[in-house]
Amino acid sequence: QNILGWLVSFGLFITVAYTPFTKNREGGFPWTSVESAVYEAMSHVVWAVAISWVIFACTQGYGGVINWVLSWRGFLPLSRLSFVVYLIHPVVMVLFIYNKQVLVYMNTFEMAYMFLGHLIMSYAVGLLFCVGVERPFIRLLKLLKTRGRKS
């Protein structure tokens, strides 16, 4: 049943990720409104079910290599920045778009370049906000809590 869970989870990931390819590829066929509605309504639920299996399997000791990769300590600093980056990345993207002076013709290289640029800039700005704003406020709150208990 462990293998079955991983196969179903992997199948769900692939289904959600590659189903829109039939519509979006060059020469693809357009979806009807019903097909679009079903995909939009179900894709998030199906993705959540697949992620749920990964979480369940890793917490119950069935994760194997995937648990080892997801538990890697190198992800710890990135995980601490993730919320700040989540809040900052739209600002980084909007600033990039509003500062463009020419049209961008999208191709695979441009998309990869913009993705990596936005990712790196978002983490850099997120790091500045984390070090300059979030951490000092956390320390201040801890200081205020300890003073409140002593009084």
N, C-alpha and C positions, 0 to 999 in steps of 0.2 A: 504494500500500500504506500510505502515511502516513495518508491519509484513512480507509482501511478500519480501521486500528488505532484511530484516534480514535472512529470510529463504534461499533466493537465495545466499546471501553472504556466509552463513554458509555452504550451499551445495557446493559452489565453493571451499571453504577452504578444506572441506573434500575430494572432488574429487581430487584436486591437491596433497594433502598430502598422500592419500591412494591409488591412482592409481598405483604407482610403486610397491606397496606391491604384486601385482599379479606376478610381475617379480622377485622380490627380496626374497620372502619367500622361505623357504625350500620346494622343490618340485614344485616351481612355473614354469610357462612356459615362455620361452624366447620370447621377443618381436621381431617382424620383424623390419627391418630397417625403414619401413614406420611408424610403430607404435611409434618407438623411436623418429623419426624425428617430428612427430605430437606432441607428448608429450613435447619434448624439445622446440619446437617452440611456443606452446600455453600455457605451464604451467606458465610462468612468466607473460604473459598478463592476464590470468585468475586470478592469484593471485593478480595482480595489480587492477583488476576490483573489486575483493572482498574487498581489503583494501580501495579502493576508496569509496565504500559504507559505510564502518565504519567511515571514515573521514567525509563524507558528513552527515551522520546521526548524528554524535556527534556535528558537527558544527551547524547543524540546530535544535538541541534540541531533536532529536529522540534517543539519545544514551542511556538514562536510566542508568542502572547499569554499562554498559560497559564504558560509558563516565565518570561515577564516579570513576571507577577503573583506567582508563587511565589518569584522571586528578589528581590523588592522588599526593600530594606534596612530598611524599617520593621518587618519581621517579625523582625529580628535580636534586639532586646531580648526580644520575646515567646518566641523560641526558647530563649533562655538561661534563662528562667523556667519553661519547660514541664515539666521533670522535677519541680521543687519543687511546682508547681501540681498535677501528677498525684498527688503524695504527699499534698498538703494537702486537696484537694477533698473526699474522703470525710469528713474531720473537719468541714469547714465545713457539709456537707450534714447530717450527723448532729446537729451542734449546732443547726442550724435546726429540724430535725424535733423534737428533744427539748425545745426551748423553745416549741413551739406549745402553746397552751392551748385552742384550739378546733379543730374539724375543718375541713379545707380542702376545699372543693368545687371540683374541678378543671374548668377550662374553658380555652379557648385563651389568654385573657388571663393567667390565673393561671400557666399553664405558661410562657409567655414571660417574665412578670415574675420567676418563680422562677429560670428559666434564667439570665436576665441578672444577677439578684442573686447567684446562686451563682458565676457566672463572674467578676463584678467582685470579689466578696469573696475568692474563691480566688486571684485574681491579686494582690490587695492583701496578703493574708496571705503568699502565696508570695514577694512582693517583700520583705516584712519578714524572712522566713526566709532568703532569698537574701542580703540585705545584712547581716543580723545573725549568721548562722550559716555559710552555705556559703562566702561570699567570704573571711571571716577564716580559715576552716580551709584554704582553698586557698592563701592567702598564707602561712600557717604551714607547710604542707607544702612549699611552694617554698623557704621560708627554711631549713627543716631539710634539704632536699636539697642546697642550695648549701653549707651548713655541713659536711655530710657529705662532700662532694667535696673541700673545702679541707683537711680534716684528714688 
